[in-house]
Amino acid sequence: MAELNIRQDRFLKALLECASIDEACRKAGINRTTGYKYLKDQDFMNEYRTLRREAMQQVTARLQKASEEAVAVLTEVMNDKEAPHASRVTSAKNVLDVAYRSLELDDYQKEIEEIKSTIGRGQDE
């Protein structure tokens, strides 16, 4: 992969911190046209995607750590006979929604693996 220049590197970091491209351009000290030109550069976008993926992996790890506590809270509210009915129903619904989504993701993963396997066999022939 090609090295990014100093301005591209500044813009890349600003993109990760700012809410908009225009704001990132201002923060990086480049004009809007240059920012959009960088966004069309394949090497720049590859690096941007890599950094975003790494950031999301860190966020996901934190969410996974907090998920046990979240389930405990939902379960506690769901089972609390003194809690308002709306809170108990919402908690129960959230638990069910996540459980169903988890099953769906497992099904999708299985289908993807089967499709990959089928495609792989087709390429071997």
QUIZI-V605808 format. One record per residue. RES is the residue in one small letter. PSI is psi in degrees with one decimal (none if undefined). Layout:
res	psi
RES	PSI
RES	PSI
This chain:
res	psi
m	141.8
a	149.2
e	141.7
l	146.4
n	173.1
i	-42.8
r	-40.6
q	-41.6
d	-43.4
r	-42.8
f	-40.6
l	-48.1
k	-39.2
a	-38.4
l	-37.4
l	-20.8
e	-24.2
c	158.8
a	-16.4
s	162.1
i	-42.3
d	-42.8
e	-40.3
a	-39.1
c	-46.6
r	-46.0
k	-36.9
a	-9.3
g	33.0
i	159.6
n	163.9
r	-41.0
t	-43.1
t	-42.6
g	-45.7
y	-30.2
k	-43.1
y	-38.7
l	-17.1
k	-8.9
d	124.9
q	-42.8
d	-43.2
f	-47.6
m	-35.8
n	-44.4
e	-41.6
y	-46.8
r	-39.4
t	-46.9
l	-38.6
r	-41.5
r	-43.7
e	-42.8
a	-42.2
m	-32.0
q	-38.1
q	-42.6
v	-43.2
t	-41.1
a	-41.2
r	-40.2
l	-40.2
q	-39.1
k	-38.0
a	-13.7
s	-35.8
e	-42.1
e	-39.4
a	-42.2
v	-40.0
a	-42.0
v	-46.3
l	-43.6
t	-41.8
e	-47.4
v	-42.1
m	-37.5
n	-4.2
d	106.0
k	-18.3
e	-16.1
a	151.8
p	147.0
h	-40.5
a	-40.6
s	-41.9
r	-42.7
v	-44.0
t	-44.6
s	-45.8
a	-42.3
k	-42.4
n	-42.5
v	-46.6
l	-43.1
d	-46.3
v	-39.9
a	-45.4
y	-41.8
r	-37.8
s	-43.5
l	-42.8
e	-43.9
l	-40.4
d	-43.6
d	-43.8
y	-42.9
q	-42.8
k	-45.0
e	-42.4
i	-44.7
e	-40.2
e	-41.6
i	-44.8
k	-42.0
s	-44.5
t	-43.5
i	-43.1
g	-40.8
r	-38.0
g	-32.6
q	-24.9
d	-22.0
e	none
